Amino acid sequence: LYGTLPDALGRLGGTLKVLALGDNQIGGSLPESIGNLSNLELLSLNDNAMTGSLPATLANMTSLSHLVLSSNSFRGSVNVLESMKNLTSVLIHSNEFSGTLPGGIFGGVSSDSSLYLDVGNNRFSGDIPTSYGNVPNLTFFGAARNNFNDNTVNNITCDNVEFTIMDCSACSCCNVCCDPSDDLSSREICDFHMDSFRLLGLECGPWWMYCNEPQTYYDVDPV
């Protein structure tokens, strides 16, 4: 698939629950109307050629649990993620996002949900929010290849997160510490990013109901 996402996408309103269009040649930006997809639970647009910033209307997607935008050219702030209270996985590795990470990501989810945050290989800067040390069940936090302040990750965050990948300058207590001078084998793990296909179980794992109800499963090209 190629082209751009049409503004008419928003007309699907509350009928669409899954939109998985990864590994295509889709360009352009996210249309403002995407915020009308109030019942969407999974938005996966990884490995495309999309650009632009995240529209503020994403905050209207109150049912969204999984946001997968890795390997595009999105840019700008990700502060809108704080307003999306049902997110359990945010995979935005390898873009051009910048600014600071918002401290309120995952602020509205239940304590029994496993949470995944992959923001590696972007242009984020500043400090890692100390609130990440208090997020229950933060299973994975990947943030290497950014411009965070030195020693910004404290021991509380390291102890709280099950697995963390950070640049060595930003974190001395993380599971994996990445340095530009690392050898090839080290660079491979430092460039690691979550596989959304396996994480989300799109082969009819947790999403089995959509395999049985094709009228509500809009997966043109799986991630």
C-alpha positions as CSV (number, residue, x, y, z in Angstrom):
1,L,0.0,0.0,0.0
2,Y,1.1,3.6,-0.7
3,G,-0.4,7.0,-0.6
4,T,-1.7,8.8,2.5
5,L,-4.3,8.2,5.1
6,P,-7.5,9.9,4.0
7,D,-9.3,12.4,6.2
8,A,-12.4,10.3,5.6
9,L,-10.9,7.6,7.8
10,G,-12.6,9.4,10.7
11,R,-16.0,8.7,9.3
12,L,-15.7,5.1,10.5
13,G,-16.2,6.6,14.0
14,G,-16.9,3.9,16.6
15,T,-17.0,0.9,14.2
16,L,-13.3,0.4,13.9
17,K,-11.4,-1.4,16.6
18,V,-8.1,-2.4,14.9
19,L,-6.1,-0.5,12.2
20,A,-2.9,-2.3,11.3
21,L,-1.1,-1.0,8.2
22,G,2.5,-1.7,9.0
23,D,5.3,-2.5,6.5
24,N,3.9,-0.4,3.6
25,Q,4.8,2.8,1.8
26,I,2.2,5.1,3.4
27,G,3.3,8.7,3.6
28,G,1.9,12.0,4.8
29,S,0.7,12.7,8.3
30,L,-1.9,11.5,10.6
31,P,-5.2,13.2,9.8
32,E,-6.9,15.2,12.5
33,S,-10.0,13.1,11.9
34,I,-8.3,10.0,13.4
35,G,-9.4,11.2,16.8
36,N,-13.0,10.2,15.8
37,L,-12.0,6.5,16.0
38,S,-13.1,6.5,19.6
39,N,-13.4,2.6,19.9
40,L,-10.0,1.9,18.2
41,E,-7.9,-0.4,20.4
42,L,-4.9,-0.9,18.2
43,L,-3.2,1.6,15.8
44,S,-0.2,0.1,14.0
45,L,1.5,2.1,11.3
46,N,5.1,1.0,11.8
47,D,7.6,0.8,9.0
48,N,6.1,3.3,6.6
49,A,7.1,6.8,5.4
50,M,4.9,8.9,7.6
51,T,5.8,12.4,8.7
52,G,4.4,15.3,10.7
53,S,3.5,15.7,14.3
54,L,1.0,13.8,16.4
55,P,-2.4,15.5,16.2
56,A,-4.0,16.7,19.5
57,T,-7.1,14.8,18.5
58,L,-5.3,11.5,19.5
59,A,-6.5,12.4,23.0
60,N,-10.1,11.6,21.9
61,M,-9.1,7.9,21.2
62,T,-10.1,6.9,24.7
63,S,-10.1,3.1,23.9
64,L,-6.7,2.9,22.4
65,S,-4.4,0.4,24.2
66,H,-1.6,-0.1,21.7
67,L,0.1,2.6,19.6
68,V,2.7,1.4,17.2
69,L,4.4,4.1,15.1
70,S,8.0,2.8,14.9
71,S,10.3,3.4,11.9
72,N,8.7,6.4,10.3
73,S,9.7,10.1,10.3
74,F,7.2,11.5,12.8
75,R,8.5,14.6,14.7
76,G,7.7,17.0,17.5
77,S,6.4,16.5,21.0
78,V,4.6,13.4,22.3
79,N,2.8,15.2,25.1
80,V,-0.6,14.1,23.8
81,L,0.2,10.6,25.0
82,E,-0.5,11.8,28.6
83,S,-4.1,12.3,27.7
84,M,-4.6,8.8,26.4
85,K,-5.5,7.0,29.6
86,N,-5.8,3.4,28.3
87,L,-2.4,3.0,26.6
88,T,-0.5,-0.1,27.7
89,S,2.1,-0.2,24.9
90,V,3.7,2.8,23.1
91,L,6.2,1.7,20.4
92,I,7.6,4.8,18.7
93,H,11.2,3.7,18.1
94,S,13.1,5.2,15.2
95,N,11.4,8.5,14.4
96,E,12.3,12.2,14.9
97,F,10.3,12.9,18.0
98,S,11.9,15.5,20.3
99,G,11.4,17.4,23.5
100,T,11.0,15.7,26.9
101,L,9.1,12.6,27.7
102,P,5.8,13.3,29.5
103,G,5.6,11.9,33.0
104,G,1.9,10.9,32.8
105,I,2.2,8.1,30.2
106,F,0.3,5.1,31.6
107,G,-1.2,7.2,34.3
108,G,-4.7,5.8,33.8
109,V,-4.2,2.1,33.3
110,S,-4.9,-0.6,35.8
111,S,-2.1,-2.0,38.0
112,D,-2.4,-5.5,36.5
113,S,-1.6,-4.5,32.9
114,S,1.9,-5.2,31.5
115,L,3.3,-2.0,30.1
116,Y,5.8,-1.4,27.3
117,L,7.4,1.9,26.3
118,D,9.9,1.9,23.4
119,V,11.1,5.4,22.5
120,G,14.6,4.6,21.3
121,N,16.4,6.2,18.4
122,N,14.6,9.6,18.5
123,R,15.7,13.1,19.5
124,F,14.3,13.2,23.1
125,S,16.2,15.3,25.6
126,G,16.0,16.4,29.2
127,D,15.4,14.1,32.1
128,I,13.6,10.8,32.4
129,P,10.5,11.5,34.5
130,T,11.0,10.2,38.1
131,S,7.3,9.1,37.9
132,Y,8.4,6.1,35.8
133,G,9.9,4.6,39.0
134,N,6.3,4.4,40.4
135,V,4.5,2.9,37.3
136,P,3.4,-0.6,38.2
137,N,4.2,-3.4,35.8
138,L,6.4,-1.3,33.5
139,T,7.9,-4.4,31.8
140,F,10.1,-2.8,29.1
141,F,11.5,0.7,28.7
142,G,13.8,1.2,25.7
143,A,15.2,4.7,25.3
144,A,18.7,4.4,23.9
145,R,20.0,6.6,21.0
146,N,18.5,9.8,22.4
147,N,19.9,13.0,24.0
148,F,18.8,12.6,27.6
149,N,20.7,14.3,30.4
150,D,23.6,12.5,32.1
151,N,22.6,10.2,34.9
152,T,19.0,11.0,34.5
153,V,17.7,7.5,35.5
154,N,17.7,6.8,39.2
155,N,18.0,3.5,41.0
156,I,14.2,3.5,41.8
157,T,13.4,3.5,38.1
158,C,15.9,0.7,37.4
159,D,14.5,-1.4,40.2
160,N,10.9,-0.8,39.1
161,V,11.3,-1.6,35.4
162,E,11.8,-5.2,34.5
163,F,14.1,-4.5,31.5
164,T,15.6,-1.1,30.5
165,I,17.9,-0.1,27.6
166,M,19.5,3.3,27.9
167,D,22.5,5.2,26.8
168,C,25.4,4.8,29.3
169,S,25.6,8.5,29.8
170,A,22.0,8.6,31.0
171,C,21.9,5.5,33.1
172,S,24.4,3.4,35.0
173,C,22.0,1.0,36.6
174,C,20.0,-0.1,33.5
175,N,20.0,-3.7,32.3
176,V,21.6,-2.7,29.0
177,C,23.9,0.4,28.9
178,C,24.7,1.6,25.3
179,D,27.7,3.5,24.2
180,P,28.4,4.8,20.6
181,S,31.8,3.1,20.8
182,D,30.4,-0.4,21.6
183,D,31.3,-3.3,19.4
184,L,28.9,-4.6,16.8
185,S,27.3,-7.2,19.1
186,S,26.6,-4.6,21.7
187,R,25.2,-2.2,19.1
188,E,22.7,-4.8,17.9
189,I,21.1,-5.1,21.3
190,C,21.2,-1.3,21.8
191,D,19.3,-0.9,18.5
192,F,16.8,-3.5,19.6
193,H,13.1,-2.5,19.5
194,M,10.0,-4.3,20.4
195,D,8.4,-6.6,17.8
196,S,4.8,-5.4,17.8
197,F,3.6,-8.5,15.9
198,R,4.7,-10.8,18.7
199,L,3.9,-8.4,21.5
200,L,0.4,-7.8,20.5
201,G,-0.3,-11.4,19.3
202,L,-1.8,-10.4,16.0
203,E,-1.7,-14.0,14.9
204,C,-5.0,-14.5,16.7
205,G,-3.6,-14.5,20.2
206,P,-5.1,-11.9,22.4
207,W,-6.9,-10.6,19.3
208,W,-8.6,-13.9,18.5
209,M,-12.0,-12.2,18.5
210,Y,-11.0,-10.2,15.4
211,C,-10.1,-13.4,13.5
212,N,-13.6,-14.6,14.1
213,E,-15.3,-11.3,13.3
214,P,-13.6,-10.0,10.1
215,Q,-16.2,-7.3,9.8
216,T,-14.5,-5.5,12.7
217,Y,-10.9,-6.4,11.9
218,Y,-9.3,-3.9,9.4
219,D,-5.9,-5.4,8.9
220,V,-4.8,-4.8,5.3
221,D,-1.2,-5.7,5.8
222,P,-0.2,-7.1,9.2
223,V,2.8,-5.6,11.1
